[in-house]
Each structure stands twice: as structure tokens, then as C-alpha cells.
């Protein structure tokens, strides 16, 4: 796996063995094509279910100023830290080695972009999204990207956020939420 664009384009990233489903290059490219209008050098990003950290590192490579990574698996947390060191982004990130539900209660700052890539078998995604959309982590300018199985459709609206884009790539679906009046 490698970074596909930006400052560290081409850098190889380590991926934890057997504990994650890495986002394909095609899907990462699609995510950041969609995010291109909203990502800039002021962007604060939250990468939930971070795995190897590839999505957050891609955001940093493309100009985001800060990324908080949340991952519960200690091996994955170590991999994220190693990937941040390899790419030179250690000073622009923090890794929280805890569950997403715990992170949603600990973190308090608003993010411009929130990336979620939970395991497809995660039966608590609906509750996680409800908790996230009701938290201080999202605001009027936030863009939320949820990567999920196409067999697990998501609602067209959650609290004040509306589904603005939905893209399918095989079994992978991307659902992008924003506040309706934020566009």
C-alpha cells in the first residue's frame, strides 16, 4: 500500500497483517477526489477505525493540518505510529489507542473532515453514527465520509446531516454527509 498523491506521494505504508481490511487505492482516490474542495492547510481530520492510518496519512499528504487517529487494536496503533514516522507526519497527528465509542466521549474539538472505515461486520455502526452526529466533533462545516458494505445501507439523514453523495465500488459503498445548508 502506498500514498497516492500529495507531499509524500509514493511512500509505502505498512499494513497490519490479518487485522484490517485496507481501503483500496481506487476507493482512497475516490474519497479524496470527493474531498478535494474541502481539504486545505487548515483542515482538522478525524480518522475513526484507522487501521493502518492510510486514510488520515493521505489527508496529511494532500494538505490537512492535523489528523487524530482512533484505533482500538494496539498492533494497528503501533503501525499507524510507524507510518507517521515513515512519512514525516508525526508532529501533525495523534494516535488514540481506544474504542471509537470511548474516543467520541473523550474528544471535544470540531473536525472539518471525519473518516469512518469500520469493519463491515460492525453491527453498532448505526449507534456510532448517531453518537457522532450528536457530538461536538461535528459542526456546520463538517464533512463525514463513511465507508461501509453496500449490503448495509445508511439513512439519507442523521440529525442535522444529510447524505449528499453515495458511491459504490464493488461491495464498498461511500456515504458522504454534510449539513444541508453548509453547501
C-alpha positions in Angstrom: 0.0 0.0 0.0 1.3 3.5 -0.8 0.3 7.1 -0.5 -1.4 8.0 -3.8 -1.0 11.8 -4.0 0.4 14.9 -2.3 3.6 15.7 -0.4 4.6 12.1 0.2 3.1 10.5 -2.9 4.5 7.1 -3.5 5.6 6.4 0.1 4.9 2.9 1.1 2.8 2.3 4.1 3.0 -0.7 6.4 -0.3 -2.6 6.9 -1.1 -4.8 9.9 -1.5 -8.4 8.9 -4.8 -10.1 9.2 -6.4 -7.5 11.4 -7.7 -4.9 8.9 -9.4 -4.6 5.5 -7.2 -2.0 3.9 -9.0 0.6 1.7 -8.1 0.0 -1.9 -6.3 2.6 -3.9 -9.3 3.1 -6.1 -11.6 3.9 -3.1 -9.0 6.1 -1.4 -8.6 8.0 -4.7 -12.4 8.4 -4.9 -12.7 9.6 -1.3 -10.1 12.3 -1.8 -11.5 13.3 -5.2 -14.7 14.0 -3.4 -12.9 15.8 -0.5 -10.7 17.9 -2.8 -12.9 21.0 -2.5 -12.9 20.9 1.4 -9.4 19.8 2.3 -6.9 22.5 2.9 -4.0 23.5 5.1 -6.4 24.4 7.9 -8.3 21.1 7.8 -8.6 19.1 11.0 -9.3 15.4 10.3 -10.6 12.6 12.5 -9.8 9.1 11.2 -12.0 6.6 13.1 -11.4 2.8 12.8 -8.0 4.0 11.4 -6.4 0.5 10.8 -3.0 1.3 9.2 -3.7 5.1 9.1 -3.7 5.2 5.3 -6.8 7.5 5.0 -5.5 10.0 7.6 -2.0 10.0 6.2 -3.4 10.5 2.7 -5.3 13.6 4.1 -2.0 14.9 5.6 -0.2 14.3 2.3 -2.9 16.3 0.5 -2.5 19.3 2.8 -4.6 18.7 6.0 -3.0 20.4 9.0 -3.8 17.8 11.7 -5.2 14.3 12.0 -6.4 12.4 15.1 -6.4 8.6 14.5 -8.6 6.4 16.6 -8.0 2.6 16.6 -8.6 0.0 19.3 -6.1 -2.6 18.2 -2.6 -2.0 19.8 -0.8 -3.6 16.8 -2.6 -1.2 14.4 -1.8 1.7 16.7 1.9 0.8 16.5 1.6 0.5 12.7 0.0 4.0 12.5 2.8 5.5 14.5 5.4 3.8 12.3 3.7 5.0 9.1 3.5 8.6 10.5 7.3 8.4 11.3 8.0 7.0 7.8 6.1 9.8 6.1 7.3 12.6 8.4 3.9 13.5 9.8 4.4 12.6 13.5 4.2 16.2 14.6 0.8 16.7 12.8 -1.0 13.8 14.3 -2.1 12.0 17.5 -3.0 8.3 17.8 -5.7 7.3 20.3 -5.5 3.6 21.0 -9.1 3.1 22.3 -12.5 2.2 21.1 -14.4 4.7 18.8 -17.2 4.9 21.4 -14.6 6.0 24.1 -13.0 8.5 21.7 -16.4 10.1 21.0 -16.7 10.8 24.7 -13.0 12.0 25.2 -12.5 14.2 22.1 -14.1 17.6 22.2 -12.9 19.7 19.2 -14.8 20.1 16.0 -13.4 18.5 12.9 -13.6 19.6 9.3 -13.4 16.0 7.9 -14.3 12.8 9.7 -13.4 9.5 8.0 -15.0 6.2 9.2 -14.0 2.8 7.9 -15.4 0.3 10.4 -15.3 -3.4 9.9 -18.1 -4.4 7.6 -19.4 -6.8 10.3 -19.7 -4.0 12.8 -23.3 -4.1 14.0 -23.0 -0.9 16.0 -22.4 1.4 13.1 -25.9 3.0 13.4 -25.3 3.8 17.1 -21.8 5.1 16.4 -23.1 7.4 13.7 -25.9 8.7 15.9 -23.4 9.3 18.7 -21.0 11.1 16.3 -23.7 13.3 14.7 -24.9 14.3 18.2 -21.4 15.2 19.4 -19.4 18.4 19.5 -17.0 16.8 17.0 -19.2 17.8 14.0 -20.3 21.2 13.0 -21.9 23.1 10.2 -18.8 22.8 8.0 -18.0 19.2 8.7 -17.9 16.6 6.0 -18.3 13.0 7.1 -17.2 10.1 4.9 -18.5 6.6 5.9 -17.0 3.6 4.1 -19.3 0.6 4.5 -20.7 -2.6 2.9 -23.2 -2.0 0.1 -25.3 -4.6 1.9 -25.6 -2.2 4.9 -27.4 0.9 3.6 -27.3 4.0 5.7 -30.1 6.5 6.2 -30.4 9.6 4.0 -30.4 11.9 7.1 -28.9 11.7 10.5 -29.7 14.5 12.9 -29.0 17.7 11.0 -26.8 16.0 8.4 -27.9 14.8 5.0 -26.5 12.2 2.6 -25.0 14.4 -0.2 -23.2 11.7 -2.1 -23.3 7.9 -2.3 -20.8 5.9 -4.4 -20.4 2.2 -4.9 -17.2 0.3 -5.7 -18.0 -3.4 -5.7 -19.0 -4.3 -2.2 -17.7 -1.0 -0.8 -20.0 2.0 -0.5 -19.0 5.6 0.3 -21.7 7.7 2.0 -20.9 11.4 2.4 -22.8 13.5 4.9 -22.9 17.3 5.3 -25.3 19.8 6.8 -27.8 20.7 4.1 -27.2 24.4 4.4 -23.4 24.0 4.5 -23.0 23.7 0.7 
